[in-house]
């Protein structure tokens, strides 16, 4: 029973991760009437954009320099 629950949770998480890019395309089409088609290529483009956005280096810990 525990294996079944783990499997169902895994399937739900993977489904949500797979559907998020389509939800982003849908929201852009709804808000701005862009006419982006729902296809594998538009899904992949959103995935790549999200990966590049998430992989930005974090520069918040840098101390500002005092250039006078």
N, C-alpha and C positions, 0 to 999 in steps of 0.2 A: 504493500500500500504506500509505503514511504517513497519507493521508486516511482510509482505512478504520479504522486504529487510533485515530486522533483521534475519529472518529465513534463508535466502540464505547465508548471511554472516556467521552465526553460522555453517551451514552445510559445507561451504568452509573451515572454520578454523578447524573444527573437522576432515575433510577429510585430510587436510594437516598434522595435528598432527598424524593421523593414518598412513599416508604414509611415514613419515620421517624414521621410523625404517626400512622399506623395502628399502628405498633409501640408507641407510647406509649399509645394507647387499649387495645390488647390487654393491655399490662402492667398498666394500672390495673384492667381487668376481671378479670384473673387474680389480682392481689394482693388486691383489695378487694371483689370480686364486685359491681361497680357496675351491670352490665347496660347499659353505654353501647353503642348500636348502631353498627355499622360502616357509616357513610354518608358522603356528601360533606360534609354539614353538620358532623358530628363531626370529620372530617378538617380542614375549614376552621377550626373552633374551636381545634383544637390548633395549627394554623399561626399563627393570630392571637395565641394565648397565647405562643407561642415568639417571635414578632416583638416583642411588647410586652416580654417578658422580656429580649430581646437589645438593645432600644433604650433601656434604662434609662441615665440619665446616670451617669457614673463620678465619684464624689466622693472617691476614695481619695487624691487629691493635695491635698486641702484641709488646711491647717494648723489644729490645734485652737486655739480662742481661750482665753485665760486670764481667765475671769470670776471675780474674787474680790471 
